[in-house]
């Protein structure tokens, strides 16, 4: 999207109105109660009929690329039938609600604009993160490990939705649900449950092999191949993986949540206590999540 910046003439009355107006956006976007306005942008003015007044001597129109919206400071996770959110600062987990319109959800992916998609054993859906409502896009067989990868990785113009079926790396068209093979995971590994990718911060996958389960690896988001192996995460059936500010969050089928943080050139894990009775089948976070923690620490990548 491009924002058109216009040099406009303010009437005294319009300037006073602009000084007294304004609204605050919510964390999920624009304030839905803000209403509409005839303003054409900052510094705009209107005549007595409400039409915008544009200075004919303003010169050529300048075009400025719009900055992407800031990522929502939340990590999402889910059971087969409920959606939750994790506050990465307080580590508090809150129930958003049961999925509406889909069931037996096997993974979740969120792009840089916090648009979300989920897969089930029989379909592919878009997801409203505020209400947990699913909208069907296509039926079929889909991966249980899912993530967006940054623009310029598999597509020069947009982020791409990817996943693993075992060791097969695939891409999913978010408009049609079509699945196409991209590559293969090397090193004798197969996905154990989830992948997460961060702009400038690496792409990570939980895996199993004959000698490891579950382990964390770094993968190449262009080919799906192995880049770096970190070793065991101390948990099995890690079906959910998310990222925020230099920390990976693992969610396992037994309902346990844990942090994966930098430790020199490797990683270390730490459990986060939760109430009993939970179950995790997937997780997701924005590709535009911050890469480093407050102290500048980052997950080491190659």
C-alpha positions as CSV (number, residue, x, y, z in Angstrom):
1,X,0.0,0.0,0.0
2,X,1.2,3.5,-0.7
3,X,0.2,6.6,1.3
4,X,-0.3,9.8,-0.8
5,X,1.1,12.9,1.1
6,X,-0.6,16.1,0.0
7,X,0.3,19.7,0.9
8,X,-3.0,21.2,2.0
9,X,-4.4,24.6,3.0
10,X,-6.0,24.8,6.5
11,X,-8.9,27.1,7.2
12,X,-8.9,28.5,10.7
13,X,-12.0,26.6,11.7
14,X,-10.6,23.3,10.3
15,X,-7.3,23.8,12.1
16,X,-9.1,24.3,15.4
17,X,-11.2,21.1,14.8
18,X,-8.0,19.1,13.9
19,X,-6.4,20.3,17.2
20,X,-9.3,19.1,19.3
21,X,-9.8,15.8,17.5
22,X,-8.0,12.4,17.4
23,X,-8.4,8.8,18.5
24,X,-6.2,6.0,19.9
25,X,-5.7,2.7,18.0
26,X,-6.2,-0.6,19.8
27,X,-3.5,-3.3,19.9
28,X,-5.4,-5.1,17.1
29,X,-5.6,-2.1,14.8
30,X,-7.7,1.0,14.4
31,X,-10.3,1.9,17.1
32,X,-13.6,0.5,15.8
33,X,-15.5,3.3,17.6
34,X,-13.5,6.1,16.0
35,X,-16.0,6.6,13.2
36,X,-15.2,8.2,9.9
37,X,-13.9,11.6,9.0
38,X,-13.7,13.7,5.8
39,X,-10.0,14.4,6.5
40,X,-7.7,13.3,3.8
41,X,-4.7,13.1,6.1
42,X,-2.6,15.1,8.6
43,X,-2.9,18.8,7.9
44,X,-6.0,18.4,5.7
45,X,-8.9,20.9,5.6
46,X,-12.5,21.0,4.3
47,X,-14.7,23.7,2.9
48,X,-18.2,24.6,4.0
49,X,-19.6,21.6,2.1
50,X,-17.2,19.2,3.8
51,X,-15.1,18.6,0.6
52,X,-11.3,18.5,1.0
53,X,-9.5,21.7,0.1
54,X,-6.2,21.1,-1.8
55,X,-3.7,23.8,-2.6
56,X,-3.3,23.9,-6.4
57,X,0.2,25.3,-5.9
58,X,1.4,22.5,-3.7
59,X,3.7,21.1,-6.4
60,X,4.1,17.4,-7.3
61,X,2.5,14.8,-5.1
62,X,5.0,12.8,-3.0
63,X,4.5,9.0,-2.5
64,X,5.7,7.4,0.7
65,X,5.8,3.7,1.4
66,X,3.6,2.9,4.4
67,X,5.4,1.3,7.3
68,X,4.1,-2.1,8.3
69,X,2.0,-2.1,11.5
70,X,3.8,-3.1,14.7
71,X,3.4,-6.8,15.6
72,X,0.9,-7.6,18.3
73,X,2.9,-8.4,21.5
74,X,1.3,-11.8,22.0
75,X,2.3,-15.4,21.4
76,X,-0.6,-17.7,20.5
77,X,-1.0,-21.4,21.2
78,X,-3.8,-23.9,21.0
79,X,-5.2,-27.2,22.0
80,X,-7.2,-29.3,19.5
81,X,-10.3,-27.2,20.2
82,X,-9.3,-23.9,22.0
83,X,-7.2,-20.9,21.3
84,X,-5.0,-19.2,23.9
85,X,-2.6,-16.3,24.1
86,X,0.7,-16.0,26.0
87,X,2.0,-12.7,27.2
88,X,5.8,-13.0,26.7
89,X,6.4,-10.4,29.4
90,X,4.4,-11.8,32.3
91,X,4.3,-15.4,31.0
92,X,0.5,-15.4,31.7
93,X,-1.6,-17.7,29.5
94,X,-5.2,-16.7,28.8
95,X,-8.0,-18.5,27.1
96,X,-9.4,-16.6,24.0
97,X,-12.1,-19.2,23.4
98,X,-13.1,-22.4,21.6
99,X,-12.5,-22.6,17.9
100,X,-15.7,-21.6,16.0
101,X,-16.0,-23.2,12.5
102,X,-13.1,-25.7,12.8
103,X,-12.0,-28.5,15.1
104,X,-9.0,-30.7,15.8
105,X,-6.7,-27.8,14.8
106,X,-3.2,-29.1,14.2
107,X,-1.2,-25.9,13.8
108,X,-1.3,-22.1,13.5
109,X,0.7,-19.5,11.5
110,X,0.8,-15.7,11.8
111,X,2.2,-13.3,9.3
112,X,3.9,-9.9,9.9
113,X,0.5,-8.2,9.9
114,X,-0.9,-10.6,12.5
115,X,-3.1,-12.4,9.9
116,X,-3.6,-16.0,11.0
117,X,-4.3,-19.3,9.4
118,X,-4.8,-22.8,10.8
119,X,-4.8,-26.4,9.5
120,X,-6.8,-29.3,10.6
121,X,-6.7,-33.0,9.6
122,X,-9.1,-32.2,6.8
123,X,-8.9,-28.5,5.9
124,X,-7.2,-25.1,5.8
125,X,-8.8,-22.0,7.4
126,X,-8.2,-18.3,8.1
127,X,-8.5,-17.4,11.8
128,X,-9.7,-14.4,13.6
129,X,-7.3,-14.1,16.6
130,X,-9.7,-12.0,18.6
131,X,-12.6,-14.4,18.4
132,X,-11.1,-17.8,17.4
133,X,-13.6,-17.9,14.5
134,X,-12.4,-20.0,11.5
135,X,-13.3,-19.4,7.9
136,X,-12.7,-22.3,5.5
137,X,-10.4,-21.8,2.5
138,X,-10.0,-25.4,1.3
139,X,-10.3,-29.0,2.2
140,X,-7.6,-31.6,2.0
141,X,-4.5,-32.9,3.8
142,X,-2.2,-30.3,5.4
143,X,1.0,-30.1,7.6
144,X,0.9,-30.1,11.3
145,X,3.9,-27.7,11.3
146,X,3.2,-24.3,9.9
147,X,4.8,-20.9,9.7
148,X,5.2,-17.8,7.4
149,X,8.7,-17.0,6.1
150,X,9.7,-13.5,5.3
151,X,9.1,-11.7,2.1
152,X,11.9,-12.3,-0.3
153,X,12.5,-15.9,0.9
154,X,10.2,-17.9,-1.5
155,X,8.3,-14.9,-3.0
156,X,9.9,-11.5,-3.8
157,X,6.6,-9.6,-3.1
158,X,5.0,-11.3,-0.1
159,X,5.5,-13.6,2.8
160,X,5.0,-17.3,2.1
161,X,3.2,-19.9,4.2
162,X,5.2,-23.1,4.6
163,X,5.2,-26.3,6.6
164,X,6.7,-29.8,6.9
165,X,5.0,-33.1,6.2
166,X,7.6,-35.3,7.9
167,X,10.8,-34.3,6.1
168,X,9.1,-32.8,3.1
169,X,9.1,-29.0,3.0
170,X,6.0,-27.5,1.4
171,X,4.4,-24.2,0.6
172,X,0.7,-23.4,0.9
173,X,-1.2,-20.8,-1.2
174,X,-3.2,-18.8,1.4
175,X,-5.9,-17.9,-1.2
176,X,-6.5,-21.3,-2.6
177,X,-5.0,-23.7,-0.1
178,X,-2.9,-25.4,-2.8
179,X,0.1,-27.3,-1.4
180,X,3.3,-27.5,-3.4
181,X,6.6,-29.2,-2.6
182,X,9.7,-26.9,-2.1
183,X,12.4,-29.2,-0.8
184,X,13.5,-31.9,1.7
185,X,14.9,-31.8,5.2
186,X,18.3,-33.4,5.4
187,X,20.3,-35.0,8.2
188,X,17.9,-37.8,8.9
189,X,15.4,-35.5,10.7
190,X,11.7,-35.2,10.5
191,X,9.4,-32.5,11.9
192,X,8.0,-33.4,15.3
193,X,5.5,-30.6,15.4
194,X,6.2,-27.0,14.5
195,X,8.3,-24.4,12.7
196,X,8.7,-20.7,13.3
197,X,10.5,-18.0,11.3
198,X,11.5,-14.5,12.3
199,X,12.6,-11.7,10.0
200,X,16.4,-11.4,10.4
201,X,16.3,-13.9,13.3
202,X,16.3,-17.4,11.7
203,X,13.9,-20.2,11.0
204,X,13.6,-23.0,13.6
205,X,12.0,-26.5,13.7
206,X,11.3,-29.1,16.3
207,X,12.4,-32.5,15.0
208,X,12.9,-36.1,15.8
209,X,15.5,-38.6,14.5
210,X,16.9,-42.0,15.4
211,X,19.1,-40.3,18.0
212,X,17.1,-37.2,19.0
213,X,13.6,-36.5,20.2
214,X,12.7,-33.7,20.5
215,X,15.5,-31.5,19.3
216,X,15.7,-28.0,17.9
217,X,17.3,-27.2,14.6
218,X,17.7,-24.2,12.3
219,X,16.6,-24.7,8.7
220,X,17.0,-22.9,5.5
221,X,13.6,-21.3,4.7
222,X,14.4,-21.3,0.9
223,X,15.1,-25.0,0.6
224,X,13.9,-26.6,3.9
225,X,17.3,-28.1,4.5
226,X,19.3,-28.4,7.7
227,X,21.5,-25.4,8.7
228,X,22.3,-25.9,12.4
229,X,21.5,-28.5,15.1
230,X,21.2,-27.3,18.7
231,X,20.4,-30.6,20.5
232,X,17.6,-31.7,22.8
233,X,15.0,-29.4,24.3
234,X,14.3,-31.7,27.1
235,X,10.7,-32.3,26.1
236,X,8.9,-34.8,23.8
237,X,6.0,-34.2,21.3
238,X,6.7,-30.5,21.0
239,X,3.8,-29.6,18.7
240,X,4.0,-25.9,19.2
241,X,6.9,-23.4,18.6
242,X,6.7,-19.6,18.8
243,X,9.2,-16.7,19.1
244,X,9.3,-13.4,20.9
245,X,12.3,-11.1,21.7
246,X,15.2,-13.6,21.5
247,X,13.3,-16.4,23.1
248,X,11.6,-19.5,21.6
249,X,8.6,-20.9,23.3
250,X,7.9,-24.6,23.2
251,X,4.5,-26.2,23.8
252,X,4.2,-29.9,24.2
253,X,1.4,-32.4,24.0
254,X,1.5,-33.0,27.7
255,X,0.5,-29.3,28.3
256,X,3.9,-28.1,29.3
257,X,5.3,-24.7,28.3
258,X,9.0,-23.9,28.2
259,X,11.5,-21.2,27.1
260,X,14.4,-21.8,24.8
261,X,17.0,-19.0,25.3
262,X,20.6,-18.3,24.1
263,X,23.5,-20.0,26.0
264,X,26.7,-19.0,24.4
265,X,26.7,-20.5,20.9
266,X,23.9,-22.9,22.0
267,X,20.6,-22.9,23.8
268,X,19.1,-23.7,27.2
269,X,15.6,-24.5,28.3
270,X,13.5,-23.5,31.3
271,X,10.0,-24.7,32.2
272,X,7.2,-22.2,32.8
273,X,4.7,-23.5,35.4
274,X,1.1,-23.7,34.2
275,X,-2.1,-25.1,35.6
276,X,-2.8,-28.8,35.1
277,X,-5.1,-30.2,32.4
278,X,-3.8,-28.3,29.4
279,X,-2.8,-29.8,26.0
280,X,-0.9,-28.1,23.2
281,X,-1.2,-29.0,19.5
282,X,0.4,-25.9,18.0
283,X,1.5,-22.3,18.4
284,X,2.3,-19.2,16.3
285,X,3.9,-15.8,16.4
286,X,4.4,-12.9,14.0
287,X,7.4,-13.0,11.6
288,X,8.0,-9.4,12.7
289,X,8.6,-10.3,16.3
290,X,11.6,-8.6,17.9
291,X,14.8,-10.7,17.3
292,X,16.7,-9.8,20.5
293,X,15.8,-9.8,24.2
294,X,16.2,-6.7,26.5
295,X,19.8,-7.5,27.0
296,X,20.6,-7.9,23.3
297,X,20.7,-11.7,23.4
298,X,19.6,-13.6,20.3
299,X,19.3,-17.3,19.4
300,X,22.6,-18.1,17.6
301,X,22.0,-18.8,13.9
302,X,24.3,-19.6,11.0
